[in-house]
Amino acid sequence: MKAILVGLGSAGFSWYKRLKERGLLAAVVEVDPAMKIKMGDDPFPFYTSLEEALETTQADFLVNVTSPMMHTKVNAAAFDRGLAVLCEKPISFDYQESKEIVARAARERLPFMIAENYRRMPYIRKAKQLIDAGAIGAISSLDIQFYRYHHVQRRYTVHILDDIGVHHFDLLRYFTGKEGTAIQAKLFNPVNGWQEEGAVLSAYAFIELEGGITAAYQATIASKGTETPWSGNWRIEGTEGAIEVRDKEIYLIRDHMAVKVEDLSGIDETDTLTEFLASLQEHRESETSGQDYLKTQALVHYAHVASATGQMQAILVPQMKENGEMTA
Ligand SMILES: NC(=O)c1ccc[n+]([C@@H]2O[C@H](COP(=O)([O-])OP(=O)(O)OC[C@H]3O[C@@H](n4cnc5c(N)ncnc54)[C@H](O)[C@@H]3O)[C@@H](O)[C@H]2O)c1
């Protein structure tokens, strides 16, 4: 198996090292030639033109680590050549575009996975395993807190939900195994935030999920206080107990007694690349496939609508129609 890596920015360079280590790298595409210096003396072909790379390189799949507004263009070019794609989150900043590219991959039976890595953190996997084993009974409500100060140079305008909250919304679906039904949200720039045109640094959201589950979400990347991990801190209330995932540690609370869960054994610790390769070999849909991840993107989309209208919004979960298009 060989891959074309597209995008050699900060996340792209991590992918570069990962693909190189596993002997999977065929070529690199990056529009900014200055980025080539990151490759040192490595012999891999480097292109500034995606078309030229696709024309001249034998590859089985493409890894898309470009800026989010470029994702669809790159994914579509790969699909034109019948290549499978492993793409960084989000599918696209544009929800309609996300639906169209997911529908295309499904229609043409092209493997398309979003590299959602937060689900694969060991303490997240363990918490999910405990929930599934009934450690807290049925989930009733979730409380998610995400606080960081993250003011960095990037080539696109930062948006707390599209850029980072999408991970948390995906975890919400992962932990509960349920889809969102309604959402209320306020997306805004806090008083202590910095000035950046179009940037949205903070979010509050209240989400209802199937089965009467509720979630309260608060997030900011302009926090001056103690930071949470990137995955946030989670309080998951159940009918028989609660789980708290705090600073990457898990606490199981039953009868008001908290026990720290130290043993993380027995979980699937594979990363997104391993999952993608396994799905190709086994001819099955991957975890966080485009079709699945679109339901996470739906939560982000309806949060935007709710914030813009100031109204609670019903969430229409996207599904493939018989004519090969997406609903909602
Ligand atoms: N999963 C995670 O935890 C995580 C963390 C950081 C970033 N990301 C994601 O990774 C992606 C890249 O983020 P980043 O922080 O590396 O951004 P970045 O701006 O540092 O890098 C993006 C790179 O893509 C290049 N590029 C843009 N259009 C291109 C094209 N058509 N062909 C080739 N190269 C092109 C740019 O020149 C740039 O070097 C984003 O989708 C982001 O959301 C994911």
The ligand as an SDF file (V2000), in Angstrom:
LIG
                    3D

 44 48  0  0  0  0  0  0  0  0999 V2000
   -6.8830   15.7330   14.2260 N   0  0  0  0  0  0  0  0  0  0  0  0
   -6.2270   16.6930   14.8290 C   0  0  0  0  0  0  0  0  0  0  0  0
   -6.0040   16.6350   16.0260 O   0  0  0  0  0  0  0  0  0  0  0  0
   -5.7560   17.8800   14.0320 C   0  0  0  0  0  0  0  0  0  0  0  0
   -4.8420   18.7860   14.5730 C   0  0  0  0  0  0  0  0  0  0  0  0
   -4.4250   19.8580   13.7880 C   0  0  0  0  0  0  0  0  0  0  0  0
   -4.9220   20.0210   12.4910 C   0  0  0  0  0  0  0  0  0  0  0  0
   -5.8150   19.1210   12.0100 N   0  0  0  0  0  0  0  0  0  0  0  0
   -6.3730   19.2640   10.6550 C   0  0  0  0  0  0  0  0  0  0  0  0
   -5.3250   19.0960    9.7010 O   0  0  0  0  0  0  0  0  0  0  0  0
   -5.5520   19.9300    8.5640 C   0  0  0  0  0  0  0  0  0  0  0  0
   -4.3400   20.8280    8.3460 C   0  0  0  0  0  0  0  0  0  0  0  0
   -4.1680   21.6350    9.4870 O   0  0  0  0  0  0  0  0  0  0  0  0
   -2.7810   22.3710    9.7860 P   0  0  0  0  0  0  0  0  0  0  0  0
   -2.8660   22.9110   11.1620 O   0  0  0  0  0  0  0  0  0  0  0  0
   -1.6600   21.4790    9.4050 O   0  0  0  0  0  0  0  0  0  0  0  0
   -2.8890   23.5830    8.7490 O   0  0  0  0  0  0  0  0  0  0  0  0
   -1.6730   24.3390    8.0390 P   0  0  0  0  0  0  0  0  0  0  0  0
   -2.2470   25.6080    7.5090 O   0  0  0  0  0  0  0  0  0  0  0  0
   -0.4820   24.3700    8.9430 O   0  0  0  0  0  0  0  0  0  0  0  0
   -1.2870   23.3470    6.8260 O   0  0  0  0  0  0  0  0  0  0  0  0
   -2.0770   23.1430    5.6980 C   0  0  0  0  0  0  0  0  0  0  0  0
   -1.1060   22.9800    4.5290 C   0  0  0  0  0  0  0  0  0  0  0  0
   -1.8330   22.5900    3.3770 O   0  0  0  0  0  0  0  0  0  0  0  0
   -1.2200   23.2430    2.2760 C   0  0  0  0  0  0  0  0  0  0  0  0
   -2.1750   23.2650    1.1740 N   0  0  0  0  0  0  0  0  0  0  0  0
   -3.2940   24.0100    1.0560 C   0  0  0  0  0  0  0  0  0  0  0  0
   -3.9210   23.7320   -0.0970 N   0  0  0  0  0  0  0  0  0  0  0  0
   -3.1990   22.7670   -0.7090 C   0  0  0  0  0  0  0  0  0  0  0  0
   -3.3610   22.0380   -1.9220 C   0  0  0  0  0  0  0  0  0  0  0  0
   -4.3960   22.2710   -2.7410 N   0  0  0  0  0  0  0  0  0  0  0  0
   -2.4310   21.1250   -2.2490 N   0  0  0  0  0  0  0  0  0  0  0  0
   -1.3730   20.9000   -1.4360 C   0  0  0  0  0  0  0  0  0  0  0  0
   -1.1680   21.5490   -0.2580 N   0  0  0  0  0  0  0  0  0  0  0  0
   -2.0830   22.4670    0.1000 C   0  0  0  0  0  0  0  0  0  0  0  0
   -0.8610   24.6120    2.8050 C   0  0  0  0  0  0  0  0  0  0  0  0
    0.1320   25.2580    2.0070 O   0  0  0  0  0  0  0  0  0  0  0  0
   -0.3630   24.2770    4.1950 C   0  0  0  0  0  0  0  0  0  0  0  0
    1.0330   24.0440    4.2410 O   0  0  0  0  0  0  0  0  0  0  0  0
   -6.8410   20.6960    8.8570 C   0  0  0  0  0  0  0  0  0  0  0  0
   -7.9170   20.0370    8.2530 O   0  0  0  0  0  0  0  0  0  0  0  0
   -6.9690   20.6370   10.3740 C   0  0  0  0  0  0  0  0  0  0  0  0
   -8.2980   20.7060   10.7960 O   0  0  0  0  0  0  0  0  0  0  0  0
   -6.2200   18.0480   12.7490 C   0  0  0  0  0  0  0  0  0  0  0  0
  1  2  1  0
  2  3  2  0
  2  4  1  0
  4  5  1  0
  4 44  2  0
  5  6  2  0
  6  7  1  0
  7  8  2  0
  8  9  1  0
  8 44  1  0
  9 10  1  0
  9 42  1  0
 10 11  1  0
 11 12  1  0
 11 40  1  0
 12 13  1  0
 13 14  1  0
 14 15  2  0
 14 16  1  0
 14 17  1  0
 17 18  1  0
 18 19  2  0
 18 20  1  0
 18 21  1  0
 21 22  1  0
 22 23  1  0
 23 24  1  0
 23 38  1  0
 24 25  1  0
 25 26  1  0
 25 36  1  0
 26 27  1  0
 26 35  1  0
 27 28  2  0
 28 29  1  0
 29 30  1  0
 29 35  2  0
 30 31  1  0
 30 32  2  0
 32 33  1  0
 33 34  2  0
 34 35  1  0
 36 37  1  0
 36 38  1  0
 38 39  1  0
 40 41  1  0
 40 42  1  0
 42 43  1  0
M  CHG  2   8   1  16  -1
M  END
$$$$
